[in-house]
């Protein structure tokens, strides 16, 4: 009886963890989360670069910093892209498009919004 309860509890914890992981990756596809992930990746790359420089590996530090920033930029472009008529992003498997410029008329002024 103890083992049934123990395995049931472990499977419940694992299932809840998988739900949290899937929710995080699904919500990370919109623009705000993509920006946050890009900033976080570049921050981590800079932190690693500084750590390697303190250890004295200048050449390796510069090379891996460039690679890390390049990977972060590639991943960001994959999540948020610009086309000829604006920018678009993927959320929940669908592609959402925003026009490059929209004009609004407010209080006697034309306002351009990207």
ABEGO torsion letter per residue (X at the ends): XAAAAAAAAAAAAAAAAAAAAAAAAAAAABAAAAAAAAAAAAAAAAAAAAAAAAAGBAAAAAAAAAAAAAAAAAAAAAABBBBAAEBBBBBGGBBBBBBABBBBBBGGBBBBBX
